[in-house]
């Protein structure tokens, strides 16, 4: 029998949760992405918004933000 944790981990690949990022001074409103995004893309997006470089060893990509 599977534990609650094992069930949650197995189903997390099928769960879709909206990701909302609000930064009025930096992100124009009304943007939507049809493609699924991953939490691995959040840090590169924040770094791009802050104008900081992304380390060479980091995975993920910015979610379309460009200055």
Steps between C-alpha positions, in 0.01 A plus 500: 500500500630847407549768761339842468840646412556248220156570356561876512836465326359275229208730430707822509606437142136518394395796712470840339518804728491856362816703551441870561787747525419863578761777495322821390817702440661228283244264342235625257155371595287259300772259388405135462697194401327204337798271555545329835767657719700340775625621836851463358420806283411730792855589610623582147191720456563686827867547409401644161247733664767619744749551218740243643694243296403135503782268618635262236409193706135595556221313329171650387429809295341838544127499428522744212602814684731732312599856578 
